Amino acid sequence: MLEDSIFIEAIKNGNLDVIRQFPKADLHNHFVLGGCREFIQSKTGYEIKPISKTLSSMSEMDAWSAQYIGNRFNSTEGRRLLIEATFEQARKDGVTILEIGEDVWGLGAFFHDDIEELIAAFQEANAKIASEIELRLQIGLSRHCGIDYLEDCLKHFWGHKEFYSIDLYGDEMAQPIDKFIPIYEKAAENGLVLKAHVGEWGTAEDVRTAVELLHLHEVQHGIAAVLDESVIDYLAEKKIRLNITPTSNVLLGRVSDMKDHPIAQLYRKGVDVTINSDDVLIFDSDVSKEYLRLYRSGCLTAEELNDIRLNGLKERVLV
């Protein structure tokens, strides 16, 4: 198709402005850190600078967050601003499918325990900033939280068809993945796409275990799977999607160099992969830049990148 050939040439020519004109999905975006820094600065006067070198520990990332985010947005108005900033960033970047959502604890902290208010905050920002973007609203869970606490929070979310998916994130070692089985069974009953952060810091076997126990449709990161051929084959056979964030993986020291990023091997072995931003404000990692960085490093060809882009735009069929 002509559109595909233009995108491929834009990748080869390093034309970021043209790359941004093409539809793409962002299926792994933490909205608190996913916004447009220029938009935030125009509204608040705060300049949020991305990191520029590989971090040696998560404590360095926490220090960055304390310096640039801190408690500045810990209010209903602040949260709404960050949601709008994320839609503005996606709009500028040509993202047409955006999957974002609030952590369950945020309902009480920012939205007065009113689930309709929370849903409206995302829908109103969508309509105001970028109505052309398909919002896939997500329920977020922090892995360090107690199960009883999470189940109590989730009572407000169940039954609301506006939510598309559920995602578990945070420290992969915080508690065993099997503790979340009851929550994911309930999420499946609610027809949600089942996702979890696994295999960013853990092992290939952790990825397989999480998919099997929680019946995941998609894995956020999952790059450790590349270390075990049997896990790669398992993901390909089961059609489990990995929503990968290349620059984040490099700057957090999970991958030594962009040219050696596991996404190439996973893709070429038949695993369903997508390219996403993770935390734009930290990593300067909008989706278009991710495509260009992967090409310039020699990790993936322009044709492969276009195929991955189109794959991310396809409607998911749950099995």
Summary of the structure (lengths in Angstrom):
residues: 319
radius of gyration: 18.5
end to end distance: 30.0
largest distance: 53.1
contacts: 1063
relative contact order: 0.14
helix: 51%
strand: 15%
